[in-house]
C-alpha cells in the first residue's frame, strides 16, 4: 500500500472523480483524468484508487487524514482476518 500516493489522490480528487478514474482504468487500462496517474500494473492502480476513494469519503465524513488512513488499514486487516 503506497500511503503517499493514496494521500495525494485523496487530497486532490473528490470520491466521484476517483470513481471516474477507476472506471477509466477498467475500460482503458489506465485513468485518463489528469493527475490521476498511479504507478504499478492495472490491479495495483485500481487498489490505490479505491483506497484513496475510501480515505476521501472518510475525510468528508469528518475524519482527519490520519484517522481516515488508520480506519482504512483497520478495515483491510478485518477483511484479511488479521483483526
N, CA, C and O atoms as a GROMACS GRO file, in nm:
protein
  332
    1UNK      N    1   0.086  -0.118   0.000
    1UNK     CA    2   0.000   0.000   0.000
    1UNK      C    3   0.090   0.123   0.000
    1UNK      O    4   0.170   0.142   0.092
    2UNK      N    5   0.077   0.205  -0.104
    2UNK     CA    6   0.157   0.327  -0.114
    2UNK      C    7   0.080   0.443  -0.050
    2UNK      O    8  -0.003   0.508  -0.115
    3UNK      N    9   0.109   0.468   0.076
    3UNK     CA   10   0.038   0.571   0.152
    3UNK      C   11   0.053   0.708   0.087
    3UNK      O   12  -0.042   0.786   0.083
    4UNK      N   13   0.172   0.736   0.036
    4UNK     CA   14   0.196   0.868  -0.024
    4UNK      C   15   0.102   0.893  -0.142
    4UNK      O   16   0.040   0.999  -0.150
    5UNK      N   17   0.090   0.796  -0.232
    5UNK     CA   18   0.000   0.811  -0.346
    5UNK      C   19  -0.145   0.822  -0.302
    5UNK      O   20  -0.221   0.902  -0.356
    6UNK      N   21  -0.183   0.742  -0.204
    6UNK     CA   22  -0.321   0.745  -0.154
    6UNK      C   23  -0.353   0.882  -0.096
    6UNK      O   24  -0.458   0.938  -0.124
    7UNK      N   25  -0.262   0.936  -0.015
    7UNK     CA   26  -0.282   1.068   0.046
    7UNK      C   27  -0.293   1.177  -0.060
    7UNK      O   28  -0.380   1.264  -0.052
    8UNK      N   29  -0.205   1.173  -0.160
    8UNK     CA   30  -0.207   1.274  -0.266
    8UNK      C   31  -0.337   1.269  -0.345
    8UNK      O   32  -0.396   1.373  -0.374
    9UNK      N   33  -0.381   1.150  -0.380
    9UNK     CA   34  -0.506   1.136  -0.455
    9UNK      C   35  -0.626   1.180  -0.373
    9UNK      O   36  -0.715   1.247  -0.425
   10UNK      N   37  -0.628   1.144  -0.245
   10UNK     CA   38  -0.739   1.181  -0.158
   10UNK      C   39  -0.747   1.332  -0.140
   10UNK      O   40  -0.857   1.388  -0.127
   11UNK      N   41  -0.634   1.399  -0.139
   11UNK     CA   42  -0.633   1.545  -0.126
   11UNK      C   43  -0.678   1.613  -0.254
   11UNK      O   44  -0.744   1.717  -0.251
   12UNK      N   45  -0.643   1.553  -0.365
   12UNK     CA   46  -0.660   1.617  -0.496
   12UNK      C   47  -0.798   1.599  -0.558
   12UNK      O   48  -0.847   1.688  -0.628
   13UNK      N   49  -0.862   1.484  -0.533
   13UNK     CA   50  -0.984   1.448  -0.604
   13UNK      C   51  -1.101   1.423  -0.511
   13UNK      O   52  -1.083   1.390  -0.394
   14UNK      N   53  -1.221   1.438  -0.566
   14UNK     CA   54  -1.343   1.403  -0.494
   14UNK      C   55  -1.364   1.251  -0.509
   14UNK      O   56  -1.303   1.189  -0.596
   15UNK      N   57  -1.451   1.193  -0.426
   15UNK     CA   58  -1.482   1.050  -0.444
   15UNK      C   59  -1.537   1.020  -0.584
   15UNK      O   60  -1.509   0.915  -0.641
   16UNK      N   61  -1.615   1.113  -0.637
   16UNK     CA   62  -1.672   1.094  -0.772
   16UNK      C   63  -1.562   1.095  -0.879
   16UNK      O   64  -1.567   1.015  -0.973
   17UNK      N   65  -1.466   1.183  -0.865
   17UNK     CA   66  -1.356   1.186  -0.961
   17UNK      C   67  -1.272   1.060  -0.952
   17UNK      O   68  -1.227   1.007  -1.053
   18UNK      N   69  -1.251   1.012  -0.831
   18UNK     CA   70  -1.175   0.888  -0.813
   18UNK      C   71  -1.252   0.770  -0.872
   18UNK      O   72  -1.192   0.679  -0.929
   19UNK      N   73  -1.384   0.770  -0.860
   19UNK     CA   74  -1.466   0.667  -0.922
   19UNK      C   75  -1.451   0.670  -1.074
   19UNK      O   76  -1.443   0.566  -1.139
   20UNK      N   77  -1.446   0.791  -1.130
   20UNK     CA   78  -1.424   0.807  -1.274
   20UNK      C   79  -1.289   0.748  -1.314
   20UNK      O   80  -1.278   0.679  -1.415
   21UNK      N   81  -1.186   0.775  -1.235
   21UNK     CA   82  -1.052   0.720  -1.263
   21UNK      C   83  -1.055   0.567  -1.258
   21UNK      O   84  -0.992   0.501  -1.341
   22UNK      N   85  -1.127   0.512  -1.161
   22UNK     CA   86  -1.139   0.366  -1.150
   22UNK      C   87  -1.209   0.310  -1.274
   22UNK      O   88  -1.162   0.212  -1.332
   23UNK      N   89  -1.319   0.372  -1.315
   23UNK     CA   90  -1.392   0.324  -1.433
   23UNK      C   91  -1.309   0.336  -1.560
   23UNK      O   92  -1.312   0.247  -1.645
   24UNK      N   93  -1.233   0.446  -1.573
   24UNK     CA   94  -1.146   0.462  -1.690
   24UNK      C   95  -1.038   0.355  -1.692
   24UNK      O   96  -1.005   0.302  -1.798
   25UNK      N   97  -0.984   0.323  -1.576
   25UNK     CA   98  -0.882   0.219  -1.567
   25UNK      C   99  -0.939   0.084  -1.607
   25UNK      O  100  -0.873   0.007  -1.677
   26UNK      N  101  -1.061   0.056  -1.564
   26UNK     CA  102  -1.124  -0.070  -1.601
   26UNK      C  103  -1.150  -0.079  -1.751
   26UNK      O  104  -1.133  -0.186  -1.811
   27UNK      N  105  -1.190   0.032  -1.812
   27UNK     CA  106  -1.224   0.032  -1.954
   27UNK      C  107  -1.102   0.044  -2.045
   27UNK      O  108  -1.094  -0.022  -2.148
   28UNK      N  109  -1.006   0.130  -2.006
   28UNK     CA  110  -0.895   0.162  -2.095
   28UNK      C  111  -0.758   0.116  -2.047
   28UNK      O  112  -0.658   0.130  -2.118
   29UNK      N  113  -0.752   0.060  -1.927
   29UNK     CA  114  -0.625   0.012  -1.876
   29UNK      C  115  -0.547   0.114  -1.796
   29UNK      O  116  -0.449   0.080  -1.730
   30UNK      N  117  -0.590   0.241  -1.801
   30UNK     CA  118  -0.527   0.345  -1.720
   30UNK      C  119  -0.623   0.463  -1.712
   30UNK      O  120  -0.705   0.484  -1.800
   31UNK      N  121  -0.611   0.541  -1.605
   31UNK     CA  122  -0.700   0.656  -1.590
   31UNK      C  123  -0.664   0.767  -1.689
   31UNK      O  124  -0.546   0.787  -1.720
   32UNK      N  125  -0.765   0.837  -1.738
   32UNK     CA  126  -0.744   0.944  -1.834
   32UNK      C  127  -0.746   1.082  -1.770
   32UNK      O  128  -0.694   1.178  -1.827
   33UNK      N  129  -0.805   1.094  -1.652
   33UNK     CA  130  -0.814   1.221  -1.582
   33UNK      C  131  -0.675   1.267  -1.541
   33UNK      O  132  -0.600   1.192  -1.478
   34UNK      N  133  -0.640   1.389  -1.576
   34UNK     CA  134  -0.507   1.441  -1.547
   34UNK      C  135  -0.480   1.442  -1.398
   34UNK      O  136  -0.564   1.486  -1.319
   35UNK      N  137  -0.363   1.393  -1.360
   35UNK     CA  138  -0.325   1.388  -1.220
   35UNK      C  139  -0.366   1.261  -1.150
   35UNK      O  140  -0.336   1.242  -1.032
   36UNK      N  141  -0.434   1.175  -1.220
   36UNK     CA  142  -0.488   1.053  -1.161
   36UNK      C  143  -0.399   0.932  -1.193
   36UNK      O  144  -0.438   0.818  -1.169
   37UNK      N  145  -0.281   0.959  -1.246
   37UNK     CA  146  -0.190   0.850  -1.280
   37UNK      C  147  -0.130   0.792  -1.153
   37UNK      O  148  -0.092   0.865  -1.061
   38UNK      N  149  -0.123   0.660  -1.148
   38UNK     CA  150  -0.070   0.589  -1.033
   38UNK      C  151   0.027   0.485  -1.084
   38UNK      O  152   0.007   0.428  -1.192
   39UNK      N  153   0.133   0.460  -1.009
   39UNK     CA  154   0.232   0.362  -1.051
   39UNK      C  155   0.181   0.220  -1.030
   39UNK      O  156   0.095   0.195  -0.945
   40UNK      N  157   0.234   0.128  -1.108
   40UNK     CA  158   0.200  -0.014  -1.092
   40UNK      C  159   0.117  -0.068  -1.206
   40UNK      O  160   0.078   0.005  -1.298
   41UNK      N  161   0.090  -0.199  -1.198
   41UNK     CA  162   0.006  -0.261  -1.300
   41UNK      C  163  -0.140  -0.225  -1.274
   41UNK      O  164  -0.172  -0.156  -1.178
   42UNK      N  165  -0.228  -0.271  -1.360
   42UNK     CA  166  -0.369  -0.233  -1.353
   42UNK      C  167  -0.431  -0.266  -1.217
   42UNK      O  168  -0.506  -0.186  -1.162
   43UNK      N  169  -0.400  -0.382  -1.164
   43UNK     CA  170  -0.456  -0.421  -1.034
   43UNK      C  171  -0.408  -0.328  -0.924
   43UNK      O  172  -0.486  -0.288  -0.838
   44UNK      N  173  -0.279  -0.295  -0.925
   44UNK     CA  174  -0.225  -0.202  -0.825
   44UNK      C  175  -0.287  -0.064  -0.838
   44UNK      O  176  -0.317   0.001  -0.738
   45UNK      N  177  -0.306  -0.019  -0.961
   45UNK     CA  178  -0.367   0.112  -0.986
   45UNK      C  179  -0.509   0.113  -0.929
   45UNK      O  180  -0.548   0.207  -0.859
   46UNK      N  181  -0.586   0.010  -0.960
   46UNK     CA  182  -0.723   0.001  -0.909
   46UNK      C  183  -0.726  -0.003  -0.756
   46UNK      O  184  -0.810   0.063  -0.694
   47UNK      N  185  -0.636  -0.079  -0.696
   47UNK     CA  186  -0.629  -0.085  -0.550
   47UNK      C  187  -0.598   0.052  -0.489
   47UNK      O  188  -0.663   0.093  -0.393
   48UNK      N  189  -0.501   0.121  -0.545
   48UNK     CA  190  -0.463   0.252  -0.493
   48UNK      C  191  -0.577   0.352  -0.508
   48UNK      O  192  -0.606   0.428  -0.415
   49UNK      N  193  -0.641   0.353  -0.624
   49UNK     CA  194  -0.753   0.446  -0.646
   49UNK      C  195  -0.870   0.416  -0.552
   49UNK      O  196  -0.930   0.508  -0.498
   50UNK      N  197  -0.901   0.289  -0.532
   50UNK     CA  198  -1.011   0.252  -0.442
   50UNK      C  199  -0.979   0.291  -0.298
   50UNK      O  200  -1.066   0.338  -0.226
   51UNK      N  201  -0.856   0.272  -0.257
   51UNK     CA  202  -0.815   0.311  -0.122
   51UNK      C  203  -0.822   0.462  -0.104
   51UNK      O  204  -0.867   0.510  -0.001
   52UNK      N  205  -0.777   0.535  -0.205
   52UNK     CA  206  -0.783   0.681  -0.198
   52UNK      C  207  -0.929   0.728  -0.191
   52UNK      O  208  -0.961   0.823  -0.119
   53UNK      N  209  -1.015   0.662  -0.265
   53UNK     CA  210  -1.157   0.697  -0.263
   53UNK      C  211  -1.215   0.674  -0.123
   53UNK      O  212  -1.291   0.757  -0.074
   54UNK      N  213  -1.181   0.564  -0.061
   54UNK     CA  214  -1.229   0.536   0.074
   54UNK      C  215  -1.177   0.639   0.173
   54UNK      O  216  -1.253   0.688   0.256
   55UNK      N  217  -1.049   0.673   0.164
   55UNK     CA  218  -0.990   0.774   0.254
   55UNK      C  219  -1.062   0.907   0.235
   55UNK      O  220  -1.095   0.973   0.334
   56UNK      N  221  -1.085   0.947   0.112
   56UNK     CA  222  -1.153   1.074   0.085
   56UNK      C  223  -1.294   1.074   0.142
   56UNK      O  224  -1.336   1.173   0.202
   57UNK      N  225  -1.366   0.966   0.124
   57UNK     CA  226  -1.502   0.956   0.177
   57UNK      C  227  -1.502   0.969   0.330
   57UNK      O  228  -1.588   1.036   0.387
   58UNK      N  229  -1.407   0.904   0.394
   58UNK     CA  230  -1.397   0.913   0.540
   58UNK      C  231  -1.362   1.055   0.584
   58UNK      O  232  -1.412   1.103   0.686
   59UNK      N  233  -1.276   1.121   0.509
   59UNK     CA  234  -1.239   1.259   0.541
   59UNK      C  235  -1.360   1.351   0.526
   59UNK      O  236  -1.379   1.443   0.605
   60UNK      N  237  -1.442   1.326   0.426
   60UNK     CA  238  -1.563   1.406   0.407
   60UNK      C  239  -1.666   1.381   0.516
   60UNK      O  240  -1.756   1.463   0.537
   61UNK      N  241  -1.654   1.270   0.587
   61UNK     CA  242  -1.742   1.240   0.699
   61UNK      C  243  -1.689   1.302   0.829
   61UNK      O  244  -1.751   1.288   0.934
   62UNK      N  245  -1.576   1.370   0.820
   62UNK     CA  246  -1.524   1.441   0.937
   62UNK      C  247  -1.396   1.388   0.996
   62UNK      O  248  -1.344   1.445   1.092
   63UNK      N  249  -1.343   1.280   0.943
   63UNK     CA  250  -1.217   1.227   0.995
   63UNK      C  251  -1.100   1.310   0.943
   63UNK      O  252  -1.108   1.369   0.835
   64UNK      N  253  -0.993   1.314   1.021
   64UNK     CA  254  -0.870   1.374   0.971
   64UNK      C  255  -0.807   1.275   0.873
   64UNK      O  256  -0.847   1.159   0.865
   65UNK      N  257  -0.709   1.322   0.801
   65UNK     CA  258  -0.642   1.235   0.703
   65UNK      C  259  -0.581   1.113   0.773
   65UNK      O  260  -0.596   1.000   0.726
   66UNK      N  261  -0.514   1.135   0.884
   66UNK     CA  262  -0.451   1.024   0.957
   66UNK      C  263  -0.556   0.927   1.010
   66UNK      O  264  -0.539   0.806   1.001
   67UNK      N  265  -0.665   0.979   1.065
   67UNK     CA  266  -0.772   0.892   1.114
   67UNK      C  267  -0.830   0.808   1.000
   67UNK      O  268  -0.858   0.690   1.018
   68UNK      N  269  -0.848   0.871   0.885
   68UNK     CA  270  -0.904   0.800   0.770
   68UNK      C  271  -0.810   0.689   0.722
   68UNK      O  272  -0.856   0.581   0.687
   69UNK      N  273  -0.681   0.716   0.721
   69UNK     CA  274  -0.584   0.614   0.678
   69UNK      C  275  -0.581   0.499   0.779
   69UNK      O  276  -0.574   0.382   0.741
   70UNK      N  277  -0.587   0.532   0.906
   70UNK     CA  278  -0.592   0.427   1.010
   70UNK      C  279  -0.718   0.343   0.996
   70UNK      O  280  -0.713   0.221   1.011
   71UNK      N  281  -0.830   0.407   0.968
   71UNK     CA  282  -0.956   0.334   0.950
   71UNK      C  283  -0.947   0.244   0.828
   71UNK      O  284  -0.994   0.130   0.831
   72UNK      N  285  -0.888   0.292   0.721
   72UNK     CA  286  -0.868   0.209   0.601
   72UNK      C  287  -0.784   0.087   0.636
   72UNK      O  288  -0.820  -0.025   0.599
   73UNK      N  289  -0.675   0.107   0.707
   73UNK     CA  290  -0.588  -0.005   0.746
   73UNK      C  291  -0.663  -0.103   0.835
   73UNK      O  292  -0.647  -0.224   0.821
   74UNK      N  293  -0.745  -0.052   0.927
   74UNK     CA  294  -0.824  -0.138   1.015
   74UNK      C  295  -0.921  -0.223   0.934
   74UNK      O  296  -0.936  -0.343   0.959
   75UNK      N  297  -0.986  -0.161   0.836
   75UNK     CA  298  -1.081  -0.234   0.750
   75UNK      C  299  -1.011  -0.341   0.669
   75UNK      O  300  -1.063  -0.451   0.652
   76UNK      N  301  -0.893  -0.310   0.619
   76UNK     CA  302  -0.817  -0.408   0.540
   76UNK      C  303  -0.779  -0.526   0.628
   76UNK      O  304  -0.794  -0.642   0.587
   77UNK      N  305  -0.729  -0.498   0.749
   77UNK     CA  306  -0.693  -0.606   0.841
   77UNK      C  307  -0.814  -0.691   0.875
   77UNK      O  308  -0.804  -0.813   0.884
   78UNK      N  309  -0.928  -0.629   0.895
   78UNK     CA  310  -1.050  -0.702   0.929
   78UNK      C  311  -1.090  -0.796   0.816
   78UNK      O  312  -1.127  -0.911   0.841
   79UNK      N  313  -1.083  -0.748   0.694
   79UNK     CA  314  -1.119  -0.832   0.578
   79UNK      C  315  -1.020  -0.946   0.562
   79UNK      O  316  -1.058  -1.058   0.526
   80UNK      N  317  -0.893  -0.918   0.589
   80UNK     CA  318  -0.790  -1.022   0.576
   80UNK      C  319  -0.792  -1.120   0.693
   80UNK      O  320  -0.719  -1.220   0.692
   81UNK      N  321  -0.873  -1.092   0.793
   81UNK     CA  322  -0.884  -1.181   0.907
   81UNK      C  323  -0.777  -1.162   1.012
   81UNK      O  324  -0.759  -1.246   1.099
   82UNK      N  325  -0.706  -1.051   1.003
   82UNK     CA  326  -0.598  -1.023   1.098
   82UNK      C  327  -0.648  -0.957   1.225
   82UNK      O  328  -0.571  -0.942   1.320
   83UNK      N  329  -0.771  -0.917   1.228
   83UNK     CA  330  -0.825  -0.843   1.342
   83UNK      C  331  -0.938  -0.917   1.407
   83UNK      O  332  -0.995  -0.869   1.506
   0.00000   0.00000   0.00000
